[in-house]
Amino acid sequence: MLPRIALTPGEPAGLGPDVVIAAAQKSYAAEIIAICDPKLIAQRAQQLNVPLSILAFDDSKPSQAHQAGTLKVLPVSLNVVAKAGQLDRKNSSYVLNTLDKAIDLCSRGTCHSMVTGPVHKGIINDAGFAFTGHTEYLATKTQSSQPVMLLQTEGLRVALATTHLPLREVSDAITTERLTSVLNVIRSDFMSKMGMSDPVIYVCGLNPHAGEGGHLGYEEMEIISPLIEHLKSTAWRIVGPLAADTAFSPQNIEHADVFLAMFHDQGLPVLKYKGFSNAVNITLGLPFPRTSVDHGTALELAGSGTAKSQSLELAINTAIDMAINIK
């Protein structure tokens, strides 16, 4: 049976509905179910002058491959009509409701992977909901103790030891316990969901020049290096800690299956430079695969017809591959 993919378009006033409509013009070797308000999709498609047949999702029937120019929808109603480019905090609960529905479908096995469009963290928080990002929200809802953010583009994967933390808090968060948990999730998910039998992991240091022997910081000497040496002794293929300014050399990229960066802006600028608009965000450590676009809501582009859907298409195809690879 073909896998089913639960797709949430994200912020209804943003670019999410546009790229969903554009991506729906392609065929996929899976059944794609958009969890959203069908009126929103119909209105935005009309605004964009893109033909789209909206179909009702019926989980009692066997899964069918997505047909270009169609979109199966599991309806969730907007709270108020959404206008392209105009945020409305009244629709924040709608965004969270679509995520909750997708989580439920994947948790029950009705869907096999989850793909998310971009959300606007600020408007969700303005509406009174504590929301730091998809990664943390999905982890809480699925009771997953250690989610790991991974971004992937052609030839490069970068995972993060910490995600949305102020820089002044990162050092305190780099502990042996956290790094052990993060590395175990990376290795386990690469083996169980990414089709790799023995992944090679390159680990960045936290400080400039990886601490330079303690002259620029002690985290490498006291935490990162001892853990890496221990994992090497148990037959892990792991390298580091590496100075982050030279870690992403062509030679290292060629040999590494994944890099582990210590914080958000240590690794992601490199990946986004290499694969901007052609990268996918993957959450490891969940009970099911989850992928997402690598861009934001781009309110100024919503409804303009200039949206590019490459990142969403890549997210969908990556989610399909991960669903197939699950062991």
Phi, psi and omega in degrees: 000136179294146178292156173250138182241123176273125186238122176251123183290342178091213182301120186292337179272354186262200185282346185308306178301324180297312184287331174297316179296319179293317180293331180292348178283353178257161176265149179221150180274049179194165175268122181259124179242111177277129181255101189189182175276117182299332178294324177299313182294318180296316181295317181291322177298320177295318179299322181276352182060044179244121179291134182207126176265118180266125184243150177280138177277132179233105184283357177279348180261153176300150180295146181231147179297142178294131178260131181304137178087006178235165174207119174279134187233133167259111193287135168227126189278135170298153174280322175221158179300133181265134177249132182305126177087356184240103180294146175218115183299341179296339180265005180296319178294329175299314180301314180292326177296322179294322177295316180298320179295318179295318178300317180297316180299318180287322180294327179275353180086003176295320173246155188251342175211162181234133176239132183240140171274175186286139175247163179253102185301320184299314183290328177293317177292323177299332180279358176100009179257131175284112186214115178257349179154165179305314186304309182291321181296313181295322179297317180296315183293330181260005181055043177265122190284333184221081174287149178229127178275130179229128172251141186226132170225177183300118176085002182207134173231134179229121174257160184240132175286325173230155184246264187263071179242143169301146185301325181294344181261353187295314184304316180295334182277345180275091180240161177301321182295313180296312183296322177298314180295315180298313181295323177296320178296314180302308183296317182297314183288327176296327179280323187266338185234343184251359175075023180251137183273330184205078188294149176261122186246124174255131187246127175281151169282171178272319189264164174305139180057029181053039176088343180046056176065026178097351180285337181238021179136154187250355185300322180296313183291322188267334188237302192288309182298312179301322179293317179298317179297321178297315181294324175300322181291344177256020172079017172288147172263093188219141186229139175142185358285141182254143172298125188296333183287343177239001183298323187267047176284157178305322180294316179295317180300324181294326186262340184271139170278330180202143172257144171251114175266151184280334180210166190310305187270013172274318185255327188288328175301323179295313181295318183287332173295318181288324188225039183300132183067007176223042180229162180229141177264126182239134173259117175268159176089006176264166178291346182218159177292141174223129176234164181206166174291163180257016182234170181267196186285337176045058184305325183292343180260346184300130178078003185271342182085006181258003184294140174254134187254014184301318183294319178292319178300318177295319179298318179295311182293326176293319177297323178295313179300319181292322178298322180288325185279350185304131178245000000 
